[in-house]
Amino acid sequence: MKSFLPKDPGANRQWHVIDAAGKPVGRVAVKIVTLLRGKHKPTFSPQVDMGDFVVVINASKAMFTGSKEETKSYTSYSRWPGGLKRTTPAMLRQRHPDRLITNAVHGMLPRNTLSRKMFSRLKVYAGQEHPHAAQNPSKV
């Protein structure tokens, strides 16, 4: 018996559009990660990049359940004394609404070189419009 190893689809990747309006951020992020990694395909293999392109629209209208909008915090550290910065999803929604989805997806991907290539195929937009209509994306 031979082991089947799928080939990288290269330029034949599909495009998907996900509307995040009114949906929980975590649920949307799980669906995005599934499409980016290619786990929805029967030929999924963790060592081969089988994923598709994902376009997320209405990222500013994605919601958090419970009181996470005020109690959850994102932290970053500049490695300087006193360089700890904390922000809440409410503040992040005002400044960079696309990063709500981006941070959630980034935390769900594995930490390796392959996932950095997958992450580059994620396109997140705060509003309804996106410049990828020429790729004929399918709605998820």
Phi, psi and omega in degrees: 000143179255147175277135178269124176239112182292154179266151177296127183293342177062242184280354183268025179285147179273162177244137180232144176245130178239128177265116185267007184293123176076009181251150177295141184300317182294320179294321178293319182295323178297317179295320180296315181296322178299317180288321180294322181278338182088020182288348178277355182263146179291343180262024183299136175218129186294338182266358179242136181279098184254003189288170182247174174278143179230128176248124180250126178246161181058042180293334180287343181262003176291149187238164173249147178274155179067218182255026182293338180300328181254330187267331179291148178220143174257131181243147172218148183229131184271359183069016172252153178300129182076018185267017179280127179238133178238141176219150179262162177301329179295319178289321180293326179295327179286318185276305184223083185294338179288338182285346174299313179286317184299317180295320180293318180292318181298324179287339181268344179281151176293158182266088176203178183294324181297322182289332177292327174290322178296318183296331180288346178269006177265126179239117184243132180231140183288327184255195183280331187275145173213150185271022185250029181291334181293339180276358181053061182288146177268142183279134180256000000 
